[in-house]
Amino acid sequence: MIDVMLLIARLLFVALLYLFLFAIMRTGIGLVKGQRQKEHTWNLSVERGPKELRGVSIAVHGPVIVGRSPGADIVIGAGFVSGRHARFQLMGQNLFVEDLGSTNGTYVNGQRIFEPTALKNKDVVTVGDVEIRVRYL
């Protein structure tokens, strides 16, 4: 009789343990989903420039290089754009743009920049004849 009671107690304990672990997993997954929904990202959209570039949109997760070089993330095939012209870089939650020593310069909202510059939502970065709109989504 005592063996049956111990068996029932063990089975009940295992069932409660599984329910507890299931509840923890369900809560953890819910928290992760909630964090991902609230996460914002920076996005670069080419608004003006060559036809093949217009409408190109890139989410910024690391450094984004703009230039004439085939290794750049956004390739601009114009003679007045340097091989590695400008770099977009995340620093924490902020997005910065930096001119990489180009001859013709990089502009933010029509102003030439000479050092890394923090960008705001809807700023326009100009590289050569290409305008890139920055959005924080």
Buried (B, 14 or more C-beta within 10 A) or exposed (E): EEEEEEEEEEEEEEEEEEEEEEEEEEEEEEEEEEEEEEEEEBBBBBEEBBEEBEEBEBEBEEEBBBBBBEEBBBBBEBEEBBBBBBBBBBEEEEBBBBBBEBEBBBBBEEEEBEEEBEBEEEBBBBBBEBBBBBBBE
